[in-house]
Amino acid sequence: MRQELRARIIEICDKKIASKGDQVGLSFYAFFKNKNDNPEELMEAATWWIQTHKLDHFVKAKKIKEMIKNGL
């Protein structure tokens, strides 16, 4: 996954955790605006989330942040 997307995921996870607490769950759609202005990046995130790691639709932001930081 490209570094720009990894950085955005960590930033959004941090914001969600700060505003809603450690137990907040996210889907990969949380990392994108409501309009599909970058389909390649959306597919990159979806592939990482669904195919590579077989994650559920909603996953704790804390877990996603740790996975990204660990290079998974």
PQR file of N, CA, C, O and H, with PARSE charges and radii, in Angstrom:
ATOM      1  N   MET A   1       0.850  -1.169   0.000 -0.4000 1.5000
ATOM      2  CA  MET A   1       0.000   0.000   0.000 -0.0000 2.0000
ATOM      3  C   MET A   1       0.897   1.233   0.000  0.5500 1.7000
ATOM      4  O   MET A   1       1.894   1.297   0.719 -0.5500 1.4000
ATOM      5  N   ARG A   2       0.525   2.197  -0.812 -0.4000 1.5000
ATOM      6  CA  ARG A   2       1.343   3.415  -0.911 -0.0000 2.0000
ATOM      7  C   ARG A   2       1.376   4.190   0.410  0.5500 1.7000
ATOM      8  O   ARG A   2       0.422   4.183   1.187 -0.5500 1.4000
ATOM      9  H   ARG A   2      -0.284   2.144  -1.396  0.4000 1.0000
ATOM     10  N   GLN A   3       2.498   4.850   0.628 -0.4000 1.5000
ATOM     11  CA  GLN A   3       2.754   5.558   1.887 -0.0000 2.0000
ATOM     12  C   GLN A   3       1.724   6.651   2.156  0.5500 1.7000
ATOM     13  O   GLN A   3       1.322   6.848   3.303 -0.5500 1.4000
ATOM     14  H   GLN A   3       3.273   4.856  -0.003  0.4000 1.0000
ATOM     15  N   GLU A   4       1.298   7.353   1.128 -0.4000 1.5000
ATOM     16  CA  GLU A   4       0.304   8.418   1.302 -0.0000 2.0000
ATOM     17  C   GLU A   4      -0.990   7.875   1.910  0.5500 1.7000
ATOM     18  O   GLU A   4      -1.573   8.498   2.797 -0.5500 1.4000
ATOM     19  H   GLU A   4       1.625   7.193   0.197  0.4000 1.0000
ATOM     20  N   LEU A   5      -1.430   6.725   1.436 -0.4000 1.5000
ATOM     21  CA  LEU A   5      -2.645   6.109   1.961 -0.0000 2.0000
ATOM     22  C   LEU A   5      -2.419   5.620   3.387  0.5500 1.7000
ATOM     23  O   LEU A   5      -3.288   5.795   4.242 -0.5500 1.4000
ATOM     24  H   LEU A   5      -0.957   6.219   0.716  0.4000 1.0000
ATOM     25  N   ARG A   6      -1.283   5.019   3.653 -0.4000 1.5000
ATOM     26  CA  ARG A   6      -0.962   4.574   5.018 -0.0000 2.0000
ATOM     27  C   ARG A   6      -1.002   5.748   6.002  0.5500 1.7000
ATOM     28  O   ARG A   6      -1.558   5.630   7.094 -0.5500 1.4000
ATOM     29  H   ARG A   6      -0.577   4.877   2.959  0.4000 1.0000
ATOM     30  N   ALA A   7      -0.412   6.878   5.610 -0.4000 1.5000
ATOM     31  CA  ALA A   7      -0.396   8.060   6.476 -0.0000 2.0000
ATOM     32  C   ALA A   7      -1.813   8.570   6.729  0.5500 1.7000
ATOM     33  O   ALA A   7      -2.143   8.947   7.854 -0.5500 1.4000
ATOM     34  H   ALA A   7       0.040   6.975   4.723  0.4000 1.0000
ATOM     35  N   ARG A   8      -2.650   8.584   5.694 -0.4000 1.5000
ATOM     36  CA  ARG A   8      -4.038   9.045   5.859 -0.0000 2.0000
ATOM     37  C   ARG A   8      -4.802   8.112   6.787  0.5500 1.7000
ATOM     38  O   ARG A   8      -5.571   8.576   7.629 -0.5500 1.4000
ATOM     39  H   ARG A   8      -2.382   8.278   4.781  0.4000 1.0000
ATOM     40  N   ILE A   9      -4.607   6.817   6.650 -0.4000 1.5000
ATOM     41  CA  ILE A   9      -5.298   5.848   7.511 -0.0000 2.0000
ATOM     42  C   ILE A   9      -4.924   6.078   8.966  0.5500 1.7000
ATOM     43  O   ILE A   9      -5.802   6.103   9.828 -0.5500 1.4000
ATOM     44  H   ILE A   9      -3.982   6.440   5.966  0.4000 1.0000
ATOM     45  N   ILE A  10      -3.645   6.245   9.255 -0.4000 1.5000
ATOM     46  CA  ILE A  10      -3.212   6.489  10.632 -0.0000 2.0000
ATOM     47  C   ILE A  10      -3.803   7.794  11.155  0.5500 1.7000
ATOM     48  O   ILE A  10      -4.275   7.849  12.291 -0.5500 1.4000
ATOM     49  H   ILE A  10      -2.932   6.224   8.555  0.4000 1.0000
ATOM     50  N   GLU A  11      -3.781   8.839  10.339 -0.4000 1.5000
ATOM     51  CA  GLU A  11      -4.338  10.131  10.749 -0.0000 2.0000
ATOM     52  C   GLU A  11      -5.826  10.022  11.081  0.5500 1.7000
ATOM     53  O   GLU A  11      -6.274  10.554  12.097 -0.5500 1.4000
ATOM     54  H   GLU A  11      -3.397   8.794   9.417  0.4000 1.0000
ATOM     55  N   ILE A  12      -6.577   9.350  10.247 -0.4000 1.5000
ATOM     56  CA  ILE A  12      -8.016   9.215  10.472 -0.0000 2.0000
ATOM     57  C   ILE A  12      -8.291   8.326  11.682  0.5500 1.7000
ATOM     58  O   ILE A  12      -9.195   8.617  12.466 -0.5500 1.4000
ATOM     59  H   ILE A  12      -6.213   8.918   9.422  0.4000 1.0000
ATOM     60  N   CYS A  13      -7.534   7.261  11.843 -0.4000 1.5000
ATOM     61  CA  CYS A  13      -7.688   6.418  13.029 -0.0000 2.0000
ATOM     62  C   CYS A  13      -7.432   7.238  14.290  0.5500 1.7000
ATOM     63  O   CYS A  13      -8.190   7.141  15.254 -0.5500 1.4000
ATOM     64  H   CYS A  13      -6.800   7.025  11.207  0.4000 1.0000
ATOM     65  N   ASP A  14      -6.376   8.040  14.291 -0.4000 1.5000
ATOM     66  CA  ASP A  14      -6.071   8.884  15.449 -0.0000 2.0000
ATOM     67  C   ASP A  14      -7.222   9.838  15.758  0.5500 1.7000
ATOM     68  O   ASP A  14      -7.598  10.002  16.919 -0.5500 1.4000
ATOM     69  H   ASP A  14      -5.760   8.118  13.508  0.4000 1.0000
ATOM     70  N   LYS A  15      -7.781  10.465  14.728 -0.4000 1.5000
ATOM     71  CA  LYS A  15      -8.898  11.403  14.931 -0.0000 2.0000
ATOM     72  C   LYS A  15     -10.123  10.689  15.492  0.5500 1.7000
ATOM     73  O   LYS A  15     -10.763  11.187  16.419 -0.5500 1.4000
ATOM     74  H   LYS A  15      -7.476  10.332  13.785  0.4000 1.0000
ATOM     75  N   LYS A  16     -10.451   9.532  14.939 -0.4000 1.5000
ATOM     76  CA  LYS A  16     -11.628   8.793  15.405 -0.0000 2.0000
ATOM     77  C   LYS A  16     -11.439   8.308  16.838  0.5500 1.7000
ATOM     78  O   LYS A  16     -12.366   8.381  17.645 -0.5500 1.4000
ATOM     79  H   LYS A  16      -9.932   9.127  14.186  0.4000 1.0000
ATOM     80  N   ILE A  17     -10.250   7.817  17.160 -0.4000 1.5000
ATOM     81  CA  ILE A  17      -9.965   7.356  18.514 -0.0000 2.0000
ATOM     82  C   ILE A  17     -10.049   8.527  19.488  0.5500 1.7000
ATOM     83  O   ILE A  17     -10.610   8.390  20.575 -0.5500 1.4000
ATOM     84  H   ILE A  17      -9.496   7.757  16.505  0.4000 1.0000
ATOM     85  N   ALA A  18      -9.502   9.666  19.110 -0.4000 1.5000
ATOM     86  CA  ALA A  18      -9.534  10.853  19.981 -0.0000 2.0000
ATOM     87  C   ALA A  18     -10.963  11.331  20.229  0.5500 1.7000
ATOM     88  O   ALA A  18     -11.285  11.774  21.332 -0.5500 1.4000
ATOM     89  H   ALA A  18      -9.046   9.778  18.227  0.4000 1.0000
ATOM     90  N   SER A  19     -11.815  11.246  19.218 -0.4000 1.5000
ATOM     91  CA  SER A  19     -13.173  11.770  19.377 -0.0000 2.0000
ATOM     92  C   SER A  19     -14.166  10.754  19.932  0.5500 1.7000
ATOM     93  O   SER A  19     -15.137  11.139  20.583 -0.5500 1.4000
ATOM     94  H   SER A  19     -11.553  10.887  18.322  0.4000 1.0000
ATOM     95  N   LYS A  20     -13.940   9.459  19.685 -0.4000 1.5000
ATOM     96  CA  LYS A  20     -14.933   8.460  20.083 -0.0000 2.0000
ATOM     97  C   LYS A  20     -14.401   7.370  21.002  0.5500 1.7000
ATOM     98  O   LYS A  20     -15.169   6.527  21.465 -0.5500 1.4000
ATOM     99  H   LYS A  20     -13.151   9.146  19.155  0.4000 1.0000
ATOM    100  N   GLY A  21     -13.099   7.374  21.273 -0.4000 1.5000
ATOM    101  CA  GLY A  21     -12.532   6.395  22.204 -0.0000 2.0000
ATOM    102  C   GLY A  21     -11.891   5.206  21.519  0.5500 1.7000
ATOM    103  O   GLY A  21     -12.016   5.015  20.310 -0.5500 1.4000
ATOM    104  H   GLY A  21     -12.475   8.059  20.896  0.4000 1.0000
ATOM    105  N   ASP A  22     -11.195   4.404  22.330 -0.4000 1.5000
ATOM    106  CA  ASP A  22     -10.418   3.251  21.839 -0.0000 2.0000
ATOM    107  C   ASP A  22     -11.250   2.161  21.172  0.5500 1.7000
ATOM    108  O   ASP A  22     -10.717   1.366  20.399 -0.5500 1.4000
ATOM    109  H   ASP A  22     -11.093   4.560  23.313  0.4000 1.0000
ATOM    110  N   GLN A  23     -12.522   2.116  21.454 -0.4000 1.5000
ATOM    111  CA  GLN A  23     -13.353   1.030  20.936 -0.0000 2.0000
ATOM    112  C   GLN A  23     -14.065   1.362  19.628  0.5500 1.7000
ATOM    113  O   GLN A  23     -14.872   0.569  19.145 -0.5500 1.4000
ATOM    114  H   GLN A  23     -12.955   2.762  22.083  0.4000 1.0000
ATOM    115  N   VAL A  24     -13.776   2.519  19.054 -0.4000 1.5000
ATOM    116  CA  VAL A  24     -14.449   2.932  17.827 -0.0000 2.0000
ATOM    117  C   VAL A  24     -14.071   1.998  16.678  0.5500 1.7000
ATOM    118  O   VAL A  24     -12.909   1.626  16.518 -0.5500 1.4000
ATOM    119  H   VAL A  24     -13.120   3.164  19.447  0.4000 1.0000
ATOM    120  N   GLY A  25     -15.071   1.628  15.885 -0.4000 1.5000
ATOM    121  CA  GLY A  25     -14.856   0.777  14.721 -0.0000 2.0000
ATOM    122  C   GLY A  25     -14.963   1.582  13.436  0.5500 1.7000
ATOM    123  O   GLY A  25     -15.687   2.576  13.365 -0.5500 1.4000
ATOM    124  H   GLY A  25     -16.015   1.930  16.015  0.4000 1.0000
ATOM    125  N   LEU A  26     -14.236   1.138  12.428 -0.4000 1.5000
ATOM    126  CA  LEU A  26     -14.235   1.803  11.123 -0.0000 2.0000
ATOM    127  C   LEU A  26     -14.385   0.774  10.015  0.5500 1.7000
ATOM    128  O   LEU A  26     -14.066  -0.402  10.188 -0.5500 1.4000
ATOM    129  H   LEU A  26     -13.648   0.331  12.485  0.4000 1.0000
ATOM    130  N   SER A  27     -14.874   1.238   8.878 -0.4000 1.5000
ATOM    131  CA  SER A  27     -14.776   0.455   7.654 -0.0000 2.0000
ATOM    132  C   SER A  27     -13.750   1.156   6.775  0.5500 1.7000
ATOM    133  O   SER A  27     -13.353   2.285   7.067 -0.5500 1.4000
ATOM    134  H   SER A  27     -15.133   2.193   8.737  0.4000 1.0000
ATOM    135  N   PHE A  28     -13.319   0.506   5.711 -0.4000 1.5000
ATOM    136  CA  PHE A  28     -12.303   1.143   4.870 -0.0000 2.0000
ATOM    137  C   PHE A  28     -12.839   2.382   4.167  0.5500 1.7000
ATOM    138  O   PHE A  28     -12.057   3.203   3.690 -0.5500 1.4000
ATOM    139  H   PHE A  28     -13.640  -0.410   5.474  0.4000 1.0000
ATOM    140  N   TYR A  29     -14.142   2.530   4.096 -0.4000 1.5000
ATOM    141  CA  TYR A  29     -14.731   3.729   3.496 -0.0000 2.0000
ATOM    142  C   TYR A  29     -14.437   4.989   4.319  0.5500 1.7000
ATOM    143  O   TYR A  29     -14.513   6.099   3.792 -0.5500 1.4000
ATOM    144  H   TYR A  29     -14.778   1.863   4.484  0.4000 1.0000
ATOM    145  N   ALA A  30     -14.106   4.832   5.594 -0.4000 1.5000
ATOM    146  CA  ALA A  30     -13.836   5.974   6.459 -0.0000 2.0000
ATOM    147  C   ALA A  30     -12.627   6.785   5.990  0.5500 1.7000
ATOM    148  O   ALA A  30     -12.457   7.935   6.394 -0.5500 1.4000
ATOM    149  H   ALA A  30     -14.044   3.930   6.023  0.4000 1.0000
ATOM    150  N   PHE A  31     -11.802   6.201   5.153 -0.4000 1.5000
ATOM    151  CA  PHE A  31     -10.574   6.863   4.729 -0.0000 2.0000
ATOM    152  C   PHE A  31     -10.740   7.654   3.437  0.5500 1.7000
ATOM    153  O   PHE A  31      -9.769   8.163   2.878 -0.5500 1.4000
ATOM    154  H   PHE A  31     -11.939   5.267   4.825  0.4000 1.0000
ATOM    155  N   PHE A  32     -11.993   7.752   2.966 -0.4000 1.5000
ATOM    156  CA  PHE A  32     -12.265   8.425   1.699 -0.0000 2.0000
ATOM    157  C   PHE A  32     -13.430   9.388   1.851  0.5500 1.7000
ATOM    158  O   PHE A  32     -14.268   9.242   2.741 -0.5500 1.4000
ATOM    159  H   PHE A  32     -12.782   7.338   3.420  0.4000 1.0000
ATOM    160  N   LYS A  33     -13.464  10.380   0.959 -0.4000 1.5000
ATOM    161  CA  LYS A  33     -14.586  11.305   0.911 -0.0000 2.0000
ATOM    162  C   LYS A  33     -15.807  10.561   0.377  0.5500 1.7000
ATOM    163  O   LYS A  33     -15.683   9.443  -0.125 -0.5500 1.4000
ATOM    164  H   LYS A  33     -12.783  10.499   0.237  0.4000 1.0000
ATOM    165  N   ASN A  34     -16.963  11.165   0.480 -0.4000 1.5000
ATOM    166  CA  ASN A  34     -18.195  10.525   0.028 -0.0000 2.0000
ATOM    167  C   ASN A  34     -18.278  10.361  -1.479  0.5500 1.7000
ATOM    168  O   ASN A  34     -19.134   9.629  -1.975 -0.5500 1.4000
ATOM    169  H   ASN A  34     -17.064  12.073   0.887  0.4000 1.0000
ATOM    170  N   LYS A  35     -17.401  11.030  -2.213 -0.4000 1.5000
ATOM    171  CA  LYS A  35     -17.422  10.834  -3.657 -0.0000 2.0000
ATOM    172  C   LYS A  35     -16.185  10.056  -4.076  0.5500 1.7000
ATOM    173  O   LYS A  35     -15.112  10.196  -3.489 -0.5500 1.4000
ATOM    174  H   LYS A  35     -16.706  11.625  -1.811  0.4000 1.0000
ATOM    175  N   ASN A  36     -16.350   9.263  -5.067 -0.4000 1.5000
ATOM    176  CA  ASN A  36     -15.293   8.366  -5.530 -0.0000 2.0000
ATOM    177  C   ASN A  36     -14.386   9.106  -6.511  0.5500 1.7000
ATOM    178  O   ASN A  36     -14.479   8.910  -7.722 -0.5500 1.4000
ATOM    179  H   ASN A  36     -17.222   9.148  -5.544  0.4000 1.0000
ATOM    180  N   ASP A  37     -13.507   9.960  -5.976 -0.4000 1.5000
ATOM    181  CA  ASP A  37     -12.649  10.750  -6.844 -0.0000 2.0000
ATOM    182  C   ASP A  37     -11.279  10.103  -7.078  0.5500 1.7000
ATOM    183  O   ASP A  37     -10.470  10.623  -7.846 -0.5500 1.4000
ATOM    184  H   ASP A  37     -13.432  10.120  -4.991  0.4000 1.0000
ATOM    185  N   ASN A  38     -11.021   8.974  -6.416 -0.4000 1.5000
ATOM    186  CA  ASN A  38      -9.770   8.255  -6.622 -0.0000 2.0000
ATOM    187  C   ASN A  38     -10.033   6.748  -6.545  0.5500 1.7000
ATOM    188  O   ASN A  38      -9.704   6.113  -5.544 -0.5500 1.4000
ATOM    189  H   ASN A  38     -11.678   8.552  -5.792  0.4000 1.0000
ATOM    190  N   PRO A  39     -10.623   6.177  -7.593 -0.5600 1.5000
ATOM    191  CA  PRO A  39     -11.011   4.768  -7.547  0.2800 2.0000
ATOM    192  C   PRO A  39      -9.831   3.810  -7.379  0.5500 1.7000
ATOM    193  O   PRO A  39      -9.989   2.746  -6.781 -0.5500 1.4000
ATOM    194  N   GLU A  40      -8.662   4.163  -7.889 -0.4000 1.5000
ATOM    195  CA  GLU A  40      -7.506   3.280  -7.747 -0.0000 2.0000
ATOM    196  C   GLU A  40      -7.085   3.153  -6.288  0.5500 1.7000
ATOM    197  O   GLU A  40      -6.762   2.062  -5.817 -0.5500 1.4000
ATOM    198  H   GLU A  40      -8.533   5.028  -8.374  0.4000 1.0000
ATOM    199  N   GLU A  41      -7.091   4.272  -5.581 -0.4000 1.5000
ATOM    200  CA  GLU A  41      -6.720   4.249  -4.169 -0.0000 2.0000
ATOM    201  C   GLU A  41      -7.790   3.545  -3.336  0.5500 1.7000
ATOM    202  O   GLU A  41      -7.466   2.820  -2.396 -0.5500 1.4000
ATOM    203  H   GLU A  41      -7.353   5.158  -5.963  0.4000 1.0000
ATOM    204  N   LEU A  42      -9.050   3.752  -3.672 -0.4000 1.5000
ATOM    205  CA  LEU A  42     -10.134   3.058  -2.991 -0.0000 2.0000
ATOM    206  C   LEU A  42      -9.993   1.549  -3.156  0.5500 1.7000
ATOM    207  O   LEU A  42     -10.159   0.798  -2.194 -0.5500 1.4000
ATOM    208  H   LEU A  42      -9.313   4.341  -4.436  0.4000 1.0000
ATOM    209  N   MET A  43      -9.691   1.107  -4.362 -0.4000 1.5000
ATOM    210  CA  MET A  43      -9.511  -0.327  -4.615 -0.0000 2.0000
ATOM    211  C   MET A  43      -8.278  -0.868  -3.890  0.5500 1.7000
ATOM    212  O   MET A  43      -8.271  -2.013  -3.439 -0.5500 1.4000
ATOM    213  H   MET A  43      -9.556   1.717  -5.143  0.4000 1.0000
ATOM    214  N   GLU A  44      -7.250  -0.050  -3.781 -0.4000 1.5000
ATOM    215  CA  GLU A  44      -6.048  -0.457  -3.046 -0.0000 2.0000
ATOM    216  C   GLU A  44      -6.396  -0.721  -1.578  0.5500 1.7000
ATOM    217  O   GLU A  44      -5.982  -1.729  -1.006 -0.5500 1.4000
ATOM    218  H   GLU A  44      -7.256   0.881  -4.148  0.4000 1.0000
ATOM    219  N   ALA A  45      -7.154   0.188  -0.984 -0.4000 1.5000
ATOM    220  CA  ALA A  45      -7.567   0.018   0.413 -0.0000 2.0000
ATOM    221  C   ALA A  45      -8.512  -1.178   0.557  0.5500 1.7000
ATOM    222  O   ALA A  45      -8.386  -1.959   1.500 -0.5500 1.4000
ATOM    223  H   ALA A  45      -7.490   1.006  -1.449  0.4000 1.0000
ATOM    224  N   ALA A  46      -9.446  -1.319  -0.366 -0.4000 1.5000
ATOM    225  CA  ALA A  46     -10.396  -2.427  -0.311 -0.0000 2.0000
ATOM    226  C   ALA A  46      -9.678  -3.767  -0.449  0.5500 1.7000
ATOM    227  O   ALA A  46     -10.002  -4.722   0.258 -0.5500 1.4000
ATOM    228  H   ALA A  46      -9.548  -0.684  -1.132  0.4000 1.0000
ATOM    229  N   THR A  47      -8.723  -3.839  -1.340 -0.4000 1.5000
ATOM    230  CA  THR A  47      -7.960  -5.077  -1.532 -0.0000 2.0000
ATOM    231  C   THR A  47      -7.189  -5.420  -0.265  0.5500 1.7000
ATOM    232  O   THR A  47      -7.192  -6.569   0.178 -0.5500 1.4000
ATOM    233  H   THR A  47      -8.460  -3.063  -1.914  0.4000 1.0000
ATOM    234  N   TRP A  48      -6.529  -4.423   0.316 -0.4000 1.5000
ATOM    235  CA  TRP A  48      -5.779  -4.638   1.556 -0.0000 2.0000
ATOM    236  C   TRP A  48      -6.721  -5.135   2.649  0.5500 1.7000
ATOM    237  O   TRP A  48      -6.394  -6.081   3.365 -0.5500 1.4000
ATOM    238  H   TRP A  48      -6.527  -3.490  -0.044  0.4000 1.0000
ATOM    239  N   TRP A  49      -7.879  -4.507   2.780 -0.4000 1.5000
ATOM    240  CA  TRP A  49      -8.838  -4.787   3.856 -0.0000 2.0000
ATOM    241  C   TRP A  49      -9.537  -6.133   3.662  0.5500 1.7000
ATOM    242  O   TRP A  49      -9.601  -6.949   4.582 -0.5500 1.4000
ATOM    243  H   TRP A  49      -8.145  -3.739   2.199  0.4000 1.0000
ATOM    244  N   ILE A  50     -10.059  -6.355   2.450 -0.4000 1.5000
ATOM    245  CA  ILE A  50     -10.923  -7.507   2.200 -0.0000 2.0000
ATOM    246  C   ILE A  50     -10.146  -8.742   1.754  0.5500 1.7000
ATOM    247  O   ILE A  50     -10.275  -9.809   2.353 -0.5500 1.4000
ATOM    248  H   ILE A  50     -10.007  -5.692   1.703  0.4000 1.0000
ATOM    249  N   GLN A  51      -9.347  -8.600   0.713 -0.4000 1.5000
ATOM    250  CA  GLN A  51      -8.671  -9.770   0.156 -0.0000 2.0000
ATOM    251  C   GLN A  51      -7.424 -10.165   0.937  0.5500 1.7000
ATOM    252  O   GLN A  51      -7.231 -11.338   1.254 -0.5500 1.4000
ATOM    253  H   GLN A  51      -9.242  -7.733   0.226  0.4000 1.0000
ATOM    254  N   THR A  52      -6.587  -9.194   1.243 -0.4000 1.5000
ATOM    255  CA  THR A  52      -5.316  -9.509   1.895 -0.0000 2.0000
ATOM    256  C   THR A  52      -5.511  -9.942   3.344  0.5500 1.7000
ATOM    257  O   THR A  52      -4.952 -10.953   3.769 -0.5500 1.4000
ATOM    258  H   THR A  52      -6.743  -8.241   0.985  0.4000 1.0000
ATOM    259  N   HIS A  53      -6.300  -9.186   4.103 -0.4000 1.5000
ATOM    260  CA  HIS A  53      -6.415  -9.449   5.538 -0.0000 2.0000
ATOM    261  C   HIS A  53      -7.755 -10.042   5.959  0.5500 1.7000
ATOM    262  O   HIS A  53      -7.927 -10.407   7.122 -0.5500 1.4000
ATOM    263  H   HIS A  53      -6.754  -8.364   3.758  0.4000 1.0000
ATOM    264  N   LYS A  54      -8.705 -10.143   5.032 -0.4000 1.5000
ATOM    265  CA  LYS A  54     -10.014 -10.750   5.299 -0.0000 2.0000
ATOM    266  C   LYS A  54     -10.666 -10.180   6.567  0.5500 1.7000
ATOM    267  O   LYS A  54     -11.184 -10.917   7.406 -0.5500 1.4000
ATOM    268  H   LYS A  54      -8.565  -9.846   4.087  0.4000 1.0000
ATOM    269  N   LEU A  55     -10.626  -8.856   6.678 -0.4000 1.5000
ATOM    270  CA  LEU A  55     -11.206  -8.173   7.827 -0.0000 2.0000
ATOM    271  C   LEU A  55     -12.718  -8.058   7.693  0.5500 1.7000
ATOM    272  O   LEU A  55     -13.254  -8.036   6.585 -0.5500 1.4000
ATOM    273  H   LEU A  55     -10.206  -8.257   5.996  0.4000 1.0000
ATOM    274  N   ASP A  56     -13.395  -7.985   8.823 -0.4000 1.5000
ATOM    275  CA  ASP A  56     -14.836  -7.748   8.832 -0.0000 2.0000
ATOM    276  C   ASP A  56     -15.111  -6.336   8.326  0.5500 1.7000
ATOM    277  O   ASP A  56     -14.192  -5.537   8.151 -0.5500 1.4000
ATOM    278  H   ASP A  56     -12.959  -8.003   9.723  0.4000 1.0000
ATOM    279  N   HIS A  57     -16.391  -6.042   8.094 -0.4000 1.5000
ATOM    280  CA  HIS A  57     -16.748  -4.724   7.575 -0.0000 2.0000
ATOM    281  C   HIS A  57     -16.292  -3.613   8.527  0.5500 1.7000
ATOM    282  O   HIS A  57     -15.715  -2.619   8.086 -0.5500 1.4000
ATOM    283  H   HIS A  57     -17.138  -6.692   8.236  0.4000 1.0000
ATOM    284  N   PHE A  58     -16.546  -3.777   9.818 -0.4000 1.5000
ATOM    285  CA  PHE A  58     -16.103  -2.801  10.813 -0.0000 2.0000
ATOM    286  C   PHE A  58     -15.031  -3.443  11.687  0.5500 1.7000
ATOM    287  O   PHE A  58     -15.189  -4.559  12.181 -0.5500 1.4000
ATOM    288  H   PHE A  58     -17.014  -4.585  10.176  0.4000 1.0000
ATOM    289  N   VAL A  59     -13.938  -2.705  11.862 -0.4000 1.5000
ATOM    290  CA  VAL A  59     -12.808  -3.161  12.675 -0.0000 2.0000
ATOM    291  C   VAL A  59     -12.396  -2.001  13.572  0.5500 1.7000
ATOM    292  O   VAL A  59     -12.505  -0.838  13.182 -0.5500 1.4000
ATOM    293  H   VAL A  59     -13.809  -1.798  11.461  0.4000 1.0000
ATOM    294  N   LYS A  60     -11.929  -2.311  14.753 -0.4000 1.5000
ATOM    295  CA  LYS A  60     -11.480  -1.272  15.679 -0.0000 2.0000
ATOM    296  C   LYS A  60     -10.371  -0.439  15.032  0.5500 1.7000
ATOM    297  O   LYS A  60      -9.427  -0.983  14.459 -0.5500 1.4000
ATOM    298  H   LYS A  60     -11.840  -3.255  15.070  0.4000 1.0000
ATOM    299  N   ALA A  61     -10.497   0.873  15.130 -0.4000 1.5000
ATOM    300  CA  ALA A  61      -9.508   1.785  14.564 -0.0000 2.0000
ATOM    301  C   ALA A  61      -8.124   1.516  15.155  0.5500 1.7000
ATOM    302  O   ALA A  61      -7.111   1.627  14.465 -0.5500 1.4000
ATOM    303  H   ALA A  61     -11.263   1.315  15.596  0.4000 1.0000
ATOM    304  N   LYS A  62      -8.097   1.166  16.423 -0.4000 1.5000
ATOM    305  CA  LYS A  62      -6.834   0.870  17.102 -0.0000 2.0000
ATOM    306  C   LYS A  62      -6.113  -0.300  16.420  0.5500 1.7000
ATOM    307  O   LYS A  62      -4.896  -0.256  16.236 -0.5500 1.4000
ATOM    308  H   LYS A  62      -8.920   1.075  16.984  0.4000 1.0000
ATOM    309  N   LYS A  63      -6.851  -1.327  16.051 -0.4000 1.5000
ATOM    310  CA  LYS A  63      -6.267  -2.496  15.378 -0.0000 2.0000
ATOM    311  C   LYS A  63      -5.746  -2.122  13.994  0.5500 1.7000
ATOM    312  O   LYS A  63      -4.644  -2.521  13.619 -0.5500 1.4000
ATOM    313  H   LYS A  63      -7.839  -1.362  16.200  0.4000 1.0000
ATOM    314  N   ILE A  64      -6.529  -1.363  13.235 -0.4000 1.5000
ATOM    315  CA  ILE A  64      -6.118  -0.949  11.891 -0.0000 2.0000
ATOM    316  C   ILE A  64      -4.845  -0.116  11.969  0.5500 1.7000
ATOM    317  O   ILE A  64      -3.914  -0.319  11.189 -0.5500 1.4000
ATOM    318  H   ILE A  64      -7.425  -1.039  13.540  0.4000 1.0000
ATOM    319  N   LYS A  65      -4.808   0.816  12.904 -0.4000 1.5000
ATOM    320  CA  LYS A  65      -3.628   1.675  13.072 -0.0000 2.0000
ATOM    321  C   LYS A  65      -2.391   0.823  13.359  0.5500 1.7000
ATOM    322  O   LYS A  65      -1.332   1.056  12.775 -0.5500 1.4000
ATOM    323  H   LYS A  65      -5.565   0.981  13.537  0.4000 1.0000
ATOM    324  N   GLU A  66      -2.515  -0.149  14.243 -0.4000 1.5000
ATOM    325  CA  GLU A  66      -1.373  -1.009  14.577 -0.0000 2.0000
ATOM    326  C   GLU A  66      -0.939  -1.854  13.377  0.5500 1.7000
ATOM    327  O   GLU A  66       0.256  -2.048  13.155 -0.5500 1.4000
ATOM    328  H   GLU A  66      -3.375  -0.338  14.717  0.4000 1.0000
ATOM    329  N   MET A  67      -1.891  -2.350  12.616 -0.4000 1.5000
ATOM    330  CA  MET A  67      -1.556  -3.140  11.433 -0.0000 2.0000
ATOM    331  C   MET A  67      -0.759  -2.291  10.445  0.5500 1.7000
ATOM    332  O   MET A  67       0.260  -2.738   9.918 -0.5500 1.4000
ATOM    333  H   MET A  67      -2.862  -2.193  12.796  0.4000 1.0000
ATOM    334  N   ILE A  68      -1.219  -1.081  10.199 -0.4000 1.5000
ATOM    335  CA  ILE A  68      -0.542  -0.181   9.264 -0.0000 2.0000
ATOM    336  C   ILE A  68       0.859   0.160   9.774  0.5500 1.7000
ATOM    337  O   ILE A  68       1.825   0.130   9.011 -0.5500 1.4000
ATOM    338  H   ILE A  68      -2.047  -0.718  10.627  0.4000 1.0000
ATOM    339  N   LYS A  69       0.967   0.483  11.066 -0.4000 1.5000
ATOM    340  CA  LYS A  69       2.269   0.831  11.634 -0.0000 2.0000
ATOM    341  C   LYS A  69       3.251  -0.338  11.573  0.5500 1.7000
ATOM    342  O   LYS A  69       4.460  -0.132  11.459 -0.5500 1.4000
ATOM    343  H   LYS A  69       0.182   0.507  11.685  0.4000 1.0000
ATOM    344  N   ASN A  70       2.734  -1.555  11.649 -0.4000 1.5000
ATOM    345  CA  ASN A  70       3.576  -2.746  11.602 -0.0000 2.0000
ATOM    346  C   ASN A  70       3.875  -3.199  10.171  0.5500 1.7000
ATOM    347  O   ASN A  70       4.508  -4.234   9.965 -0.5500 1.4000
ATOM    348  H   ASN A  70       1.752  -1.722  11.741  0.4000 1.0000
ATOM    349  N   GLY A  71       3.423  -2.434   9.199 -0.4000 1.5000
ATOM    350  CA  GLY A  71       3.729  -2.742   7.806 -0.0000 2.0000
ATOM    351  C   GLY A  71       2.913  -3.857   7.205  0.5500 1.7000
ATOM    352  O   GLY A  71       3.294  -4.410   6.173 -0.5500 1.4000
ATOM    353  H   GLY A  71       2.909  -1.593   9.366  0.4000 1.0000
ATOM    354  N   LEU A  72       1.810  -4.199   7.818 -0.4000 1.5000
ATOM    355  CA  LEU A  72       0.954  -5.254   7.260 -0.0000 2.0000
ATOM    356  C   LEU A  72       0.084  -4.727   6.152  0.5500 1.7000
ATOM    357  O   LEU A  72      -0.698  -5.479   5.570 -0.5500 1.4000
ATOM    358  H   LEU A  72       1.501  -3.750   8.656  0.4000 1.0000
TER
END
